[in-house]
């Protein structure tokens, strides 16, 4: 199969529609997402995916507001950092800093809208494209391996999976993004109580009149709102 044939098939799949799944599958994938986000043994793996989306949010916003993106790093402790150059203050910097914690809920909402329109393959190939774009900017080996691993699994499902498997995977991803989005912010509250500083809300507090805790609450409220709206789109017949 030539490169042109591969791209042609990916495009055809990514622009196709599938029938909406049975509500049982939607409910099952939603419950699975809750379990893997709440269990400590699975949360660490899920958190790596959330960190990838978090850093992607910083990177995409940095480019959109005219900053110079210099690199993305991911670490084995599920932390990450995105480096960009530009004005140290102003609306662009505020948007760039805020976008990290907002990114999982935002992507989850986009995923929910696509799935409500019967487009699970659109979601899967969009995620692969996002991962490939990030690969250009990663600056350490662990980040490259993480992106290749996650992207490879998603691409394999999109290419070889049956329609049922593709739909289940897409719904599971959407639910995980929505359900997991608030958890890092809740963890951040506990971290702040221990006296640790330097998070995105702390940086936002340094360049705006609002204190860091207010930023945490605003970002948490936005993530919870994304969960509510996204759940309504994913499971309108269940809610």
C-alpha positions in Angstrom: 0.0 0.0 0.0 1.4 3.4 -1.0 1.6 6.5 1.1 -1.1 8.0 -1.0 -3.4 5.1 -0.5 -2.8 5.2 3.3 -3.6 8.9 3.4 -6.7 8.4 1.2 -8.1 5.7 3.5 -7.4 7.7 6.6 -9.1 10.7 5.1 -12.1 8.6 4.0 -12.4 7.1 7.5 -11.9 10.4 9.3 -14.7 12.1 7.3 -17.1 9.1 7.6 -20.0 8.7 10.0 -21.0 5.6 12.1 -24.4 4.9 13.7 -24.7 6.0 17.3 -23.9 3.1 19.6 -26.3 1.4 22.0 -26.8 3.5 25.3 -25.4 0.5 27.2 -21.9 1.0 25.6 -22.1 4.7 26.3 -22.9 4.0 30.0 -20.3 1.2 30.3 -17.5 3.4 28.9 -18.5 6.2 31.2 -18.4 4.0 34.2 -15.0 2.6 33.1 -13.7 6.1 32.9 -14.8 6.9 36.4 -13.1 3.8 37.7 -9.8 4.3 36.0 -9.7 8.0 37.1 -10.5 7.2 40.7 -8.3 4.1 41.2 -4.7 5.1 42.2 -3.3 2.1 40.3 -4.8 3.2 37.0 -4.8 7.0 37.5 -1.0 7.2 37.1 -1.3 5.9 33.5 -4.4 8.0 32.8 -2.6 11.1 34.2 0.2 10.7 31.6 -2.4 11.1 28.8 -3.9 14.1 30.6 -0.5 15.7 30.9 0.0 15.2 27.2 -3.2 17.1 26.5 -2.3 19.7 29.2 1.0 20.5 27.5 -0.7 20.4 24.0 -3.1 23.1 25.3 -0.2 25.3 26.3 1.6 24.7 23.0 -1.4 25.3 20.7 -2.4 28.4 22.6 1.2 29.8 22.6 1.3 29.5 18.8 -2.2 31.0 18.4 -1.4 34.1 20.5 1.9 34.7 18.7 4.4 33.3 21.1 7.5 31.3 19.9 7.1 27.7 20.9 10.5 26.3 21.8 9.8 22.8 23.2 7.7 20.3 25.2 9.0 17.9 27.8 7.2 15.1 29.5 8.6 13.2 32.5 8.1 9.8 34.1 6.4 11.3 37.1 3.6 12.5 34.8 4.7 16.1 35.0 5.5 18.2 31.9 6.6 21.6 30.8 6.1 23.7 27.6 8.6 26.4 26.9 7.7 29.4 24.7 9.1 32.9 24.3 7.2 36.2 24.1 5.8 38.9 26.3 5.9 37.9 30.0 2.6 39.6 30.7 -0.6 40.5 28.9 -3.7 38.6 27.6 -1.6 36.2 25.5 0.4 35.0 28.5 -2.8 34.7 30.6 -4.4 32.6 27.9 -1.4 30.4 27.4 -1.0 29.7 31.2 -4.7 29.0 31.7 -5.1 26.7 28.6 -3.2 23.8 30.1 -5.7 22.9 32.8 -8.6 23.8 30.5 -7.3 21.6 27.6 -8.6 18.1 28.8 -12.1 19.4 29.3 -12.0 21.3 26.1 -10.8 18.3 24.1 -13.3 16.1 25.9 -16.1 18.5 24.8 -14.9 18.5 21.2 -14.8 14.7 21.4 -18.3 14.6 22.8 -19.6 16.8 19.9 -17.9 14.6 17.3 -19.3 11.4 18.8 -22.8 12.9 19.1 -22.5 13.4 15.3 -21.4 9.8 14.7 -17.8 10.5 14.1 -15.6 8.2 16.3 -13.0 7.8 13.6 -12.7 11.6 13.2 -11.8 11.8 16.9 -9.3 9.0 16.7 -7.4 10.3 13.7 -7.6 13.9 15.1 -5.8 12.6 18.2 -3.2 10.9 16.1 -2.6 14.1 14.2 -2.2 16.1 17.5 0.3 13.6 18.7 2.3 13.8 15.4 2.3 17.6 15.7 3.6 17.4 19.2 6.4 15.1 18.2 8.0 18.0 16.3 8.4 20.0 19.5 9.3 17.3 22.1 12.7 17.8 23.6 13.3 14.6 25.5 13.2 10.9 24.8 10.5 10.0 27.4 8.1 12.4 25.7 8.8 11.0 22.3 8.3 7.4 23.5 5.1 8.4 25.4 3.6 10.1 22.3 4.6 7.2 20.0 3.1 4.7 22.4 -0.2 6.4 22.9 -0.4 7.5 19.3 0.5 4.1 18.0 -2.3 2.5 20.0 -4.9 5.0 18.8 -3.7 4.7 15.2 -3.9 0.9 15.4 -7.5 1.0 16.6 -8.4 3.5 13.9 -6.7 1.3 11.2 -7.4 -2.3 12.3 -10.3 -2.0 14.8 -13.8 -3.1 14.0 -16.5 -0.4 14.0 -17.6 -1.5 17.5 -14.1 -1.4 18.9 -13.4 2.0 17.3 -16.7 3.4 18.8 -16.0 2.0 22.2 -12.4 3.4 22.2 -13.6 6.8 21.1 -16.3 7.0 23.8 -13.8 5.8 26.5 -11.3 8.4 25.5 -14.0 11.2 25.5 -15.3 10.1 28.9 -11.8 9.9 30.4 -10.9 13.4 29.2 -14.1 14.8 30.7 -14.0 12.9 34.0 -10.2 13.3 34.5 -10.1 17.0 33.8 -11.0 18.2 37.3 -8.7 15.8 39.2 -5.3 17.5 38.6 -6.9 20.7 39.9 -8.2 19.0 43.0 -4.7 17.5 43.5 -3.3 21.0 43.1 -5.3 22.2 46.1 -3.7 19.6 48.3 -0.2 20.4 46.9 -0.8 24.1 47.7 -1.6 23.2 51.3 1.8 21.7 51.6 3.4 25.0 50.6 4.6 24.0 47.2 4.3 26.8 44.6 5.1 27.3 40.9 2.0 25.9 39.3 0.1 27.6 36.4 -2.3 29.3 38.8 0.7 30.6 40.8 2.1 32.1 37.6 -1.3 33.5 36.7 -1.5 35.1 40.1 1.9 36.8 39.5 0.7 38.6 36.4 -3.0 39.3 37.2 -4.8 40.8 40.2 -6.4 37.4 41.1 -4.8 35.2 43.7 -3.7 31.7 42.8 -6.6 30.0 44.7 -9.1 31.9 42.7 -7.5 30.8 39.5 -7.7 27.2 40.7 -11.4 27.5 41.5 -12.1 29.2 38.1 -10.3 26.5 36.2 -12.0 23.8 38.3 -15.4 25.3 37.6 -14.7 25.4 33.9 -13.6 21.8 33.9 -16.7 20.7 35.8 -18.8 22.7 33.4 -17.1 20.9 30.5 -17.9 17.5 32.2 -21.6 18.4 32.6 -22.0 19.7 29.0 -19.9 16.9 27.5 -21.8 14.2 29.4 -25.1 15.7 28.2 -23.8 15.3 24.6 -22.4 11.8 25.0 -25.4 10.4 26.8 -28.5 12.5 26.0 -30.7 9.4 26.3 -29.4 8.5 29.7 -29.4 12.0 31.4 
